Amino acid sequence: MRTYLTFLLSLLSITCFSQEISVKEVLTKTDSAIRGINTISYWIDHELRYFTNEDTIDGRAICHLQAAPKDSLKIYHNVVLLSEARQQVYNGASILHINLKDSSSLIFDPKLHGYGSIKGNLIGKLIQYDLFTESVFSKKLQDTALVDYSLAETIFDNQEVYAVSFEYKYSDEFEDDQATYFIRKSDFFPIGYEASVYFQNMLQYRSYSLSNISVNTTFEDKLFDLDYNIIDKTKVKNFIPKRKEPFLLSGTDAPEIDQATILGKDFQLKDHKGKIVILDFWYRSCYPCIKALPDLQRIASESSPDDVLVVGVNPFDNKEQIVSFLREKNITYTNIYQAKNIVADYKVSAYPTYYIIDKQGRIYSAHEGWSDTFYDDLIKKINSIK
């Protein structure tokens, strides 16, 4: 598995810098090399890391892709994720998920349920959509966030390649945002990718390498046939979306909370009647959750502790992880951990979720998500209770 460290080492092992070809020429020739792909199969070794070490994912998959210009996704696919013993097949009409461990299958109707089961999972990240996109590499030079790019020659997976590297603008949240594409010198085919960025001091990276590449070979029709790929027809189910439970009703008593905080203190909700309590359901690997933390800290800092109390409720991370994470971000308001029972009591199904509890201990309002107006919206609700 290739890691961020090996990415740095690979660049240090550059054999020479190309003086005979420009970045634009390499990318233009890469677009030409992939133009006209109708079918492609490849093995892909991948590694992903998002936010925390626990979210690092690596493994290997075998992918078969076929162009489908009239389809919403433009590609049919059959992907076998060897590292997780899962298979996914899409033929334009249905999405089939197969558990290769127990031979069970789940069928999605994209017209009813959308394409989240493709784009929102790991397998979706292994499908090389770029290979079927016109001028996709040349257009990377037009990215308005791009601040610099470079070209080098190196060895990648024992092959001579051009390493085309991009550096992107810093922001308040993202630093050291960079990506490198590895383009095979012999035919200008893209065979690898490595990218990294720091989000609020947390390293995130993604890397992959392609091997056993076969272009425009004829696939058998049954490759994308659901019936053919189903292993055990007695273990097939049609996907039925889980019905989302509604928020607790305004005006009802808030469920009692009796839980330890990350500082080892006992927290009981009933002890805080007479205050407005904001419950923030969050966890470390949730991007909008992290975006909301400074706003919640600002409210906690600006408010009297006898008037407004902000309480973080984290069901997934352990105490040490939360303490370290919040200390780094200067978040000082009360936080509760091991809180899956509270999540169930408050009908939380998405993150972040916020409940505002009035001074009588009743539910005042609830909502999900974060936006640029989050702080102002929350202040308005707090003031409406006062």
N, C-alpha and C positions, 0 to 999 in steps of 0.2 A: 504494500500500500504506500502510495506517495503522500507525504505530509508536507506541511508548510516549510519545515526545515529542509527537506530534500529539494523543494522548489528553490530555496535560496542557494543551496549547494549546486544545483544544476546551472544556475546562472553564473556561479563562480567558475564553473568548468568550461566556460565558453572557449572555443578553440580560436576564433578570430572574428573580427567584425567585417560585415560585408561592405565593400566599397563599390560593388558593381550593380547593385540593385537597391531600389528604395522601398520603404514601407508600403507606399501606395502601389508600387508594381507588384509586390508580393501579395497584397490583399486582392488586387485586381485579378492576378493569375489564380488565386485561390477561388474566387468567384467563378472563374471560367472552368476550373477543375470540377466543381460540384454542380455546375449547370447541366441540366439534362438528366439528373439522377431520377430514375423511376422506382427502382428498388435498391435497398442496401441492407446488408446484414453485417453485424460486428459484435465483438466481445467488448465490454466496457468495464474497466476497473475504476472504481470511484471512491472518493472520500469527501464527506461533508462535515462541517462543524458549525453549529449555530449557537451563539451566546455562551453556552456552558460546556464543560468537558463531557457531561453526561449525554449531550446531544450529538456527539460525534458518531457518524455512521459511515461504515465502509463495507465494501463487498464487490461482487462481480455479477454481471448479467449478460445474457445473450439476447440481442435485439434483432428483429426483422421488421423493416419499415417499407411501406409502399405508398407512393404518391397517390393522393386522392384530391385533385384540384377542386372538385365541386363540393367536397365535404367541409364542414365547419372547421375541423382541425387540420385539414389538408393532408393528413397522413393516417393510414391504417397501421396498426402495429400488433406485434406479438412479442412480448418481452418476458423472459424467464429470469427472475431474480434469484440466482443460485444461493446467494448468501442468506436469504430469508425463506427459501423454499416457497416462493410465490410466483404466480404467472398472471399476466394480464393480456387480454386480447380485445382489440377494438376493430370493428368492421364497418363503422359508419352508422349502423343501426343500433348496436348494443355494445355494452362494455362488460366483459366477463372477468371476474376475479377468481382465481383458483388457489386454494390452499393445498400445496403439494404434499404437505405432511399428512393431512387426513382426507385428501381427495374431495373436499367439499368445494362448491362453487356458488358464487353470488353474481346475479345478473342485474345490471343497471340499465335503465332506459334514459339516455342522455336528453331526450326531448322533455322528459318529466323531471329529471333530477339534475340536469346540467352536466358539466364536464369536470366537476370538482373531484370526482373519484379518479380522474386521470391527472389533471394538472396539480391537484392538491396533495399528491402523495410522492413517495420517493421514486417510483417507477417513472413518473412524469418528468423527473429531472434527468433521466437517462436517455430520453428520446431526443435525438439530435435534430430539432426543428430547423436549425440554421442550414442544414444540408439541403433543405427544400425551399429556401427563401432567396429570392432574387437579390443579388448585389449586397448580401448581408454583411460581408466582410469590408467591402469598400466603404460602406456607409458608417462604419465605426469611426472613421476619421471625421465625420460630421457631427459627432456627439458633442453637444454644447457643454457638457461637463468635463470633456477631455482637456487636460492641461499639458500633457506631454506624451510622446511615444518614441519608441526606439526599436532598432532591429539588430539582432545578433545571430551568429551561427553557433550551434551547439549540438550535443548528442542527447536524444530523448528516446528512451526505450531501445537503445542500440541502433538508432537510425539518425542520419544527418538531417537536421531540421533548421528552419528559420524560427527564431523565437521573437515574435512580435509582441512587445510589451506596451501597455497603456497605463497612464497614471491619471487619476480623476481628481476633481476639486475636493478640497477639504470642506467640511461643514461643521456646525456646532455639534453634530452627533457622530459623523463619520470621519475617520482619519486613515492615512496610508492606504487609500483605496486604489488597488492596482490589479491588473489582470495580464496574463500572458497566454497567447495562442502558439502552439507548436505546429508548424507547417512543414510537411515532409518536402525536402528539397527535390527529390526525384520527380515528383508529379504535382507538387503544390497542394496536396490533400491535407486537411486539418486532422491531426491525429491525437492532439492533447490540449489540455487547458488547465491553468492554475490561477486562482484568484484569491485575494485576501483583503480584508478590511477590518479596521477596529471600530466597533460600535460601542461608544461609551466605555472605552478601555477593555472591551471584550473582543478577542480575536475571533473572527469568523473566516472560514476559508472553504473553498471547493476546488477539487481537482479531479480530473479523469484522464484516462488514456484509452485509445481505441486500438484493437488488434483484430486479426483474422477478418479483415474488411473485404467484402465482396460486393461489387457494384453492378447493378443492372443484370443480375442473374434472374432467371424465370422462377417465380415462386409457385408452388402448387396452390390451387384455390382453397384447399382445405386448411391452409395455414391460418386463415382468418375466419374459418368456419367455427362457430361456437359449439355446435353439436360434436364436431370432430375433436375439439380440444377438451371438452368436458370428460373427466375421468370416470366419475361415478354418477350416473344419472339419478340415483336415489338420494343424492346429497346436493341437489340443486335448489336454490331459493331465489326468488325475485326480491330485489331490494325494496324494503318498505321503510321510508324515512321515519326516524324516531320522532315522535311528536314532542315538540318543545313545550315544557311546562311553563305556564305563565308566571310572571312575577307575583310575589305576595301582594295582596290587595292593599291599596292605601287605606289607612284608618284601622287596619287590623294590628293586633299586638305583635311586636317583633319577637321571634323565637329567642328564648334565653340562650346566652352564650356563657359558658363556664369553661375556660381554657387557659392554659399557660401561655405567657408571652415569651418572646425570644430572650428576654432578660431574666426569665425564671420566676416572674411574678404571676399571681393569679389574676385573671381578668373575668369579671362577671358583669354582664350588660346591665343587670338590674341595679347595680351600684351607681350607675351614671344617669339615672332619671334626673330631669332638670337640665340636661345638656342636649344639644343636637349632636348626634353620633353619625359619622360618615363611615360606612363599611366599604373597604376597597378590596375586592376579591382579585388576586393577582398571582403571578409567579414569574421567576427570573427570565425565562425564555420567551416571554410574551412581549412582542415589540410594543404594542399600544399600552400595555401595562407599564412598561418602563418609561414611555413618554409621559405618562400621567404622574409619575412620582414627584417631580419637582413642583408641579401645581398643587398636589396634596400637601407637600411639605410647606409650601408658601401659605396655604390656608391654615395649617396647624401652627405655624410660627406667628401669623398675624392675629390669630384668635386667642382669646382668654381660655385657658384649659378648663375653666369652670363654665364655659359657654359652649364651645365647640370641641369635639373630640374626634380625631381621625384615627381609625383602626385598620391596619392592613390584615387581610385574612389570606394566608398562603396554604393551599392544600397539598402541594407537591414537594417543595424544597425542604431540606432538613434545617435544623436550627443553626448549625455552624455556617451553612451556605448563605442563609438569609442574613445573619449577623455580619458576615464579611462583605456581602454585596451591598447592604444598606450603609455600612460604615464608609465604604468607598465613595458612596454617592451622597454622604451627609444627610441621610434620611433618619430622623430621630423620633418620629411619632410611633405610637404603640403598634406592634405587629404580633400576630398570633400564628403559630405553625401547627402542622399536623391537623389541619382543619377540614378534613373531608366530611365530617359529620355536620359542620356548619354549612358547608356548600350544599349538602342535601336538604337541610332545614330551610335554606333560603332559595331553593329551586334555581341554583346557578348552573347554567349550561354553556356559557361563553365567557371569555375573559378579555378585558377586565369588565367586571360588573360592579355597580355601585348602588348601595342602598343608603338613603337618608332616613334616619329615625328621629322623630320629633322628641320634645322634652317630656312627653308623657309615655315614651317607650313604644310609640306606634309607628308603623311604616308610613312615611310621608311620600316617598317616590323611589323609583328604581330605574336604572338604565344601563346599557352596555356600551362599550367602546370609548374611544378618545378622539377629540378633534381639537383644532386650534382654539376653539372658543370654550374649551372644557372649564378652565378656571372661571371665566366670567359667568358661564351658565351655572356652575355650582354655587358661586357667591350669590347669584340672584335667588336661587332656591333657598339657601341658608337665610338670606334676608327676608324672604317671604314668610318664613316660620317665625322669625323674631317679631 
